[in-house]
Amino acid sequence: MNIRATMSEGVEISRVSVNFGQFRAVDNVSVDIRPGEFFSFLGPSGCGKTTILRAISGFLDPTEGGISIGGRPMKGIGPNKRPTALIFQNLALFPLMNVWENISFGLKVRGIDKAERRRRAEELLRIVDLPGAADKMVAQLSGGQKQRIAIARALAVEPKVMLLDEPLSALDLKLRQHMRSELRAIQERTKVTFIYITHDQNEALAMSDRVGVMSKGRLQQVDTPDRIYNEPVNGFVASFVGENSILEGGLEPSDGRRPRFTTADGPIACVAGPGLTSATRTNLYIRPETIGIGDDQTNTLPVLVSSVIFEGNVVSVIGRTQNGAELTSQFTNRPGLALPAVGEQIKFTFAADSAKVLKVD
């Protein structure tokens, strides 16, 4: 086996809905996942992302719509016949088997002889950067090593598509951050299509070629990580992916000039998101890193500093406007950084391009 030569396949999800009784867990989802792509479904618990993964793997059938892998419809094809491998949050490694036996278990089921199983396991251990671990027992491994063994075991059966259901959620923060780069590196080495499920925006943004953001069973936006963050299509995506200061009000009728959003603290020059009409309910969204202190940009709002929060690499200054709206300005921590004091009157300033008017779900 040469896992580097394994051909990946794309996954086409076409108008898929999944009902559990009267509850619709997935609602008319369509997306084409490209061969060799690292694609993440991102959303809060209960949004339907794991249900989609189970439908791709064959553990449940869509109520409506269909799924194809490599152009081949999967209707009526069971999980063991699909070109997929699934890794759950619970890795389910066999504690009484050593590492190479865990990795090659699927090959043993297929009748591959012991010497060949050992050879393939050794190759996979090099791919997941654990050479020399073949004879260790599972109990001797760290959490991150166990994750890599689970991936190697899944790769042993030469899947065209790897399905990962929040595999890093049980790890501590530093190990999760390390494993993000490890997972991405493994995917790039093997060229297998990865479909990743997570509620962690940082994981999705850091690892993915594209991200699909989900809410209440519906796919809200599919795009590259930078566009998901910088060009959200609605208020849910803006709020779920990253932080925002949110101002209520209304978008003024356009007269061909720069759009303006009316708030209780006055009009704000802004940019209008997609799909807005005069009847659309909207809010204004401003990323904290785009808000400065002073009066040197298009928009300026006087605020009273209510708190200053030190978080190590970043410092957040929270201020309230005269009418009670709360805004956050965030700075990268550095030597000599001058910050206002709690109770001080200052001005928050931000560019019109940083103030986005978006549809409220």
C-alpha positions as CSV (number, residue, x, y, z in Angstrom):
1,M,0.0,0.0,0.0
2,N,1.2,3.5,-0.8
3,I,-1.2,5.8,1.0
4,R,0.2,8.8,-0.7
5,A,-1.1,7.4,-4.0
6,T,-4.6,6.8,-2.7
7,M,-7.0,8.7,-4.8
8,S,-9.5,10.8,-2.9
9,E,-13.0,11.3,-3.9
10,G,-15.5,14.2,-3.7
11,V,-18.8,14.1,-1.8
12,E,-22.0,15.6,-3.3
13,I,-24.8,16.4,-0.8
14,S,-27.9,17.2,-2.8
15,R,-31.0,18.7,-1.0
16,V,-30.6,16.5,2.0
17,S,-33.1,16.6,4.8
18,V,-33.2,14.3,7.8
19,N,-36.2,13.9,10.1
20,F,-36.4,12.2,13.4
21,G,-40.2,11.9,13.9
22,Q,-41.6,15.4,13.7
23,F,-38.2,17.0,14.3
24,R,-36.2,18.1,11.2
25,A,-32.5,17.8,12.1
26,V,-31.1,18.7,8.7
27,D,-33.1,20.9,6.4
28,N,-32.4,21.0,2.6
29,V,-28.6,21.0,2.7
30,S,-26.7,21.0,-0.6
31,V,-22.9,21.3,-0.9
32,D,-20.2,19.8,-3.1
33,I,-17.1,18.8,-1.2
34,R,-14.1,18.5,-3.6
35,P,-11.7,15.6,-3.9
36,G,-8.7,16.1,-1.6
37,E,-10.4,19.0,0.3
38,F,-10.3,19.6,4.0
39,F,-13.9,20.7,4.6
40,S,-15.4,21.5,8.0
41,F,-19.0,21.7,9.1
42,L,-19.1,24.3,11.9
43,G,-22.0,25.1,14.2
44,P,-23.4,24.9,17.8
45,S,-24.6,21.6,19.4
46,G,-27.8,20.4,17.8
47,C,-27.4,22.2,14.5
48,G,-27.4,19.0,12.4
49,K,-23.7,18.7,11.6
50,T,-23.1,15.2,13.1
51,T,-26.4,14.0,11.5
52,I,-24.9,15.0,8.1
53,L,-21.7,13.1,8.9
54,R,-23.7,10.0,9.8
55,A,-25.7,10.3,6.5
56,I,-22.4,10.4,4.6
57,S,-21.0,7.4,6.4
58,G,-24.2,5.4,5.8
59,F,-25.3,5.0,9.4
60,L,-28.6,6.7,8.6
61,D,-30.5,7.4,5.5
62,P,-31.6,10.9,4.4
63,T,-35.4,11.5,4.6
64,E,-35.1,13.5,1.4
65,G,-32.3,14.2,-1.1
66,G,-29.3,12.1,-1.8
67,I,-25.5,11.7,-1.3
68,S,-22.9,10.7,-3.9
69,I,-19.3,9.8,-3.3
70,G,-17.0,10.0,-6.3
71,G,-20.1,10.5,-8.5
72,R,-21.6,7.2,-7.3
73,P,-25.0,7.5,-5.5
74,M,-24.8,6.0,-2.0
75,K,-28.5,5.1,-1.6
76,G,-28.8,1.5,-0.3
77,I,-25.0,1.1,0.2
78,G,-24.2,0.3,3.9
79,P,-21.4,1.8,5.9
80,N,-19.0,-1.1,5.4
81,K,-19.3,-0.8,1.6
82,R,-18.7,2.9,1.4
83,P,-15.2,4.3,0.7
84,T,-15.2,6.2,4.0
85,A,-13.6,5.9,7.4
86,L,-15.2,7.5,10.5
87,I,-13.4,8.7,13.6
88,F,-15.5,9.5,16.6
89,Q,-14.8,11.7,19.6
90,N,-14.4,8.4,21.5
91,L,-11.5,6.9,19.7
92,A,-12.4,3.3,20.7
93,L,-8.8,2.0,20.5
94,F,-8.4,-1.6,21.7
95,P,-6.6,-1.5,25.1
96,L,-5.3,-5.1,24.9
97,M,-3.7,-4.7,21.5
98,N,-0.5,-2.9,20.8
99,V,-0.2,0.0,18.5
100,W,0.5,-1.9,15.2
101,E,-2.3,-4.4,15.9
102,N,-4.7,-1.5,16.5
103,I,-3.8,0.1,13.3
104,S,-4.0,-3.1,11.2
105,F,-7.2,-4.5,12.8
106,G,-9.3,-3.6,9.7
107,L,-6.7,-5.4,7.5
108,K,-6.9,-8.5,9.7
109,V,-10.6,-8.6,9.2
110,R,-10.0,-8.5,5.4
111,G,-7.7,-11.5,5.6
112,I,-4.3,-9.7,5.1
113,D,-1.4,-11.8,6.4
114,K,0.5,-10.7,9.5
115,A,3.7,-9.7,7.9
116,E,1.9,-7.4,5.4
117,R,-0.3,-6.0,8.2
118,R,2.9,-5.1,10.2
119,R,4.5,-3.5,7.1
120,R,1.5,-1.3,6.4
121,A,1.2,-0.3,10.0
122,E,4.8,0.8,10.1
123,E,4.3,2.9,7.0
124,L,1.2,4.5,8.5
125,L,3.1,5.2,11.7
126,R,5.7,7.2,9.6
127,I,2.9,9.1,8.0
128,V,1.4,10.2,11.3
129,D,4.9,10.9,12.7
130,L,5.0,8.1,15.2
131,P,7.8,5.9,14.0
132,G,9.0,3.4,16.5
133,A,5.7,3.2,18.4
134,A,4.5,0.0,16.8
135,D,5.0,-2.3,19.8
136,K,3.7,0.2,22.5
137,M,0.5,-0.5,24.3
138,V,-2.4,2.0,24.1
139,A,-2.0,2.9,27.8
140,Q,1.5,4.1,27.1
141,L,0.4,6.8,24.7
142,S,-0.5,10.4,25.3
143,G,-3.8,11.9,24.2
144,G,-2.4,13.3,21.1
145,Q,-0.6,10.1,20.2
146,K,-3.9,8.2,20.6
147,Q,-5.5,10.6,18.1
148,R,-2.8,9.9,15.6
149,I,-3.1,6.1,16.0
150,A,-6.9,6.4,15.5
151,I,-6.2,8.3,12.2
152,A,-3.6,5.7,11.1
153,R,-6.1,2.9,11.8
154,A,-8.7,4.7,9.7
155,L,-6.2,5.3,6.9
156,A,-5.2,1.6,6.9
157,V,-8.3,0.6,5.0
158,E,-7.5,3.1,2.3
159,P,-10.6,5.3,2.5
160,K,-11.3,7.9,-0.2
161,V,-13.1,10.1,2.4
162,M,-12.2,10.5,6.1
163,L,-15.0,11.6,8.4
164,L,-14.0,13.1,11.8
165,D,-16.6,13.9,14.4
166,E,-15.1,16.4,16.9
167,P,-12.1,14.2,17.5
168,L,-10.1,16.9,19.5
169,S,-12.9,18.0,21.9
170,A,-11.6,15.8,24.8
171,L,-8.1,17.2,24.6
172,D,-6.8,20.2,26.6
173,L,-6.3,23.5,24.9
174,K,-2.6,23.3,24.1
175,L,-2.8,19.8,22.8
176,R,-5.8,20.7,20.6
177,Q,-3.8,23.5,19.1
178,H,-0.9,21.2,18.4
179,M,-3.2,18.5,16.9
180,R,-4.8,21.0,14.5
181,S,-1.5,21.4,12.7
182,E,-0.8,17.6,12.9
183,L,-4.2,16.8,11.4
184,R,-3.8,19.3,8.6
185,A,-0.3,18.0,7.9
186,I,-1.5,14.4,7.7
187,Q,-4.3,15.4,5.3
188,E,-1.9,17.2,3.1
189,R,0.4,14.2,3.0
190,T,-2.2,11.6,2.3
191,K,-4.4,13.8,0.0
192,V,-7.5,12.0,1.4
193,T,-10.7,14.1,1.5
194,F,-11.3,15.1,5.1
195,I,-14.8,16.1,6.3
196,Y,-14.5,17.5,9.8
197,I,-17.2,18.3,12.4
198,T,-16.7,20.9,15.1
199,H,-18.3,23.5,17.2
200,D,-14.9,25.2,17.7
201,Q,-14.5,28.1,15.2
202,N,-10.7,28.3,15.7
203,E,-10.3,24.6,14.7
204,A,-12.5,25.2,11.6
205,L,-10.7,28.4,10.5
206,A,-7.2,27.1,11.2
207,M,-7.4,23.7,9.3
208,S,-10.0,24.0,6.6
209,D,-9.9,24.8,2.9
210,R,-13.6,25.6,3.2
211,V,-16.1,25.9,6.0
212,G,-19.8,25.3,6.1
213,V,-21.5,27.1,8.9
214,M,-24.8,25.5,10.1
215,S,-27.6,26.7,12.3
216,K,-30.9,24.8,13.1
217,G,-30.3,22.2,10.4
218,R,-29.6,24.7,7.7
219,L,-26.4,25.6,5.9
220,Q,-25.9,29.3,6.4
221,Q,-22.7,29.9,4.4
222,V,-20.0,27.9,2.7
223,D,-16.8,29.7,1.9
224,T,-13.1,29.9,2.6
225,P,-12.1,30.6,6.3
226,D,-11.0,34.2,5.5
227,R,-14.3,35.0,3.8
228,I,-16.4,33.3,6.5
229,Y,-14.7,35.6,9.0
230,N,-14.4,38.8,7.0
231,E,-17.5,38.6,4.8
232,P,-20.3,36.8,6.8
233,V,-23.6,36.7,5.0
234,N,-25.8,37.1,8.0
235,G,-25.9,38.0,11.7
236,F,-25.7,34.3,12.8
237,V,-22.4,33.7,11.0
238,A,-20.9,37.0,12.1
239,S,-21.8,36.2,15.8
240,F,-20.8,32.6,15.8
241,V,-17.5,33.0,14.0
242,G,-15.5,35.5,16.0
243,E,-16.6,38.3,18.3
244,N,-18.6,41.4,17.4
245,S,-20.0,44.5,18.9
246,I,-23.6,44.6,17.9
247,L,-25.7,47.8,17.5
248,E,-29.4,47.9,16.9
249,G,-31.1,50.3,14.6
250,G,-32.1,50.5,11.0
251,L,-30.5,50.9,7.6
252,E,-31.3,54.2,6.0
253,P,-32.7,54.2,2.4
254,S,-29.8,54.3,0.0
255,D,-29.5,57.4,-2.2
256,G,-26.4,56.2,-4.1
257,R,-24.0,57.4,-1.4
258,R,-22.3,55.5,1.4
259,P,-24.9,53.5,3.4
260,R,-25.7,54.8,6.9
261,F,-27.1,52.9,9.8
262,T,-29.3,54.8,12.3
263,T,-28.7,54.0,16.0
264,A,-29.8,55.6,19.2
265,D,-26.3,57.1,19.3
266,G,-26.5,58.6,15.9
267,P,-25.9,57.5,12.2
268,I,-22.9,55.3,11.3
269,A,-21.3,55.0,7.9
270,C,-21.3,51.3,7.0
271,V,-21.3,48.6,4.4
272,A,-24.5,46.6,3.6
273,G,-24.4,42.9,3.6
274,P,-26.1,40.7,1.0
275,G,-29.9,40.2,0.5
276,L,-31.1,43.3,2.4
277,T,-34.3,45.1,1.6
278,S,-36.3,47.8,3.4
279,A,-38.3,45.1,5.2
280,T,-35.2,43.1,6.4
281,R,-34.5,43.2,10.1
282,T,-30.9,44.2,10.5
283,N,-28.1,44.9,13.1
284,L,-24.7,46.5,12.8
285,Y,-21.7,44.2,13.5
286,I,-18.2,45.5,14.2
287,R,-15.2,43.2,14.9
288,P,-13.3,44.3,18.1
289,E,-9.9,44.4,16.4
290,T,-11.2,47.0,14.0
291,I,-12.2,49.5,16.7
292,G,-9.5,51.9,17.8
293,I,-9.3,54.7,20.3
294,G,-9.3,58.4,19.1
295,D,-11.2,60.2,16.4
296,D,-9.2,59.5,13.3
297,Q,-11.6,57.3,11.3
298,T,-15.0,57.8,9.6
299,N,-17.1,56.8,12.6
300,T,-16.5,58.0,16.2
301,L,-18.6,57.1,19.3
302,P,-18.0,58.5,22.7
303,V,-18.0,55.8,25.4
304,L,-17.4,55.4,29.1
305,V,-14.8,52.6,29.8
306,S,-16.6,49.9,31.9
307,S,-13.8,47.4,32.0
308,V,-10.3,46.5,30.8
309,I,-9.7,42.8,30.4
310,F,-6.1,41.4,30.2
311,E,-6.0,38.0,28.4
312,G,-2.2,37.6,27.8
313,N,-1.7,38.2,24.1
314,V,-4.7,40.5,23.8
315,V,-6.3,43.3,25.9
316,S,-9.9,44.2,25.5
317,V,-11.3,47.6,26.4
318,I,-15.1,47.6,26.9
319,G,-17.0,50.8,26.7
320,R,-20.7,51.9,26.9
321,T,-22.2,54.6,24.8
322,Q,-24.5,57.3,26.3
323,N,-27.6,55.2,25.3
324,G,-26.2,51.9,26.8
325,A,-24.8,50.1,23.8
326,E,-21.7,48.1,24.6
327,L,-18.7,48.0,22.3
328,T,-15.3,46.2,22.6
329,S,-12.0,47.4,21.3
330,Q,-9.2,44.7,21.2
331,F,-5.5,45.3,21.1
332,T,-2.5,43.0,20.7
333,N,-0.6,43.1,23.9
334,R,2.9,44.7,23.6
335,P,5.4,46.5,25.8
336,G,4.4,50.1,26.5
337,L,0.8,49.6,25.4
338,A,-1.1,52.6,26.8
339,L,-4.7,51.8,27.9
340,P,-7.5,53.9,29.3
341,A,-8.7,53.5,32.9
342,V,-12.1,52.2,34.0
343,G,-14.4,55.2,34.3
344,E,-12.6,57.3,31.7
345,Q,-14.4,59.0,28.9
346,I,-12.9,58.1,25.5
347,K,-13.8,57.9,21.9
348,F,-14.1,54.6,19.9
349,T,-13.3,55.0,16.2
350,F,-13.7,52.6,13.3
351,A,-13.8,52.7,9.5
352,A,-17.0,52.4,7.5
353,D,-15.8,49.2,5.9
354,S,-15.5,47.6,9.4
355,A,-19.2,48.3,10.2
356,K,-21.3,45.6,8.5
357,V,-25.1,45.7,8.3
358,L,-26.4,42.1,8.2
359,K,-29.7,40.3,8.3
360,V,-30.7,39.1,11.7
361,D,-31.9,35.5,11.9
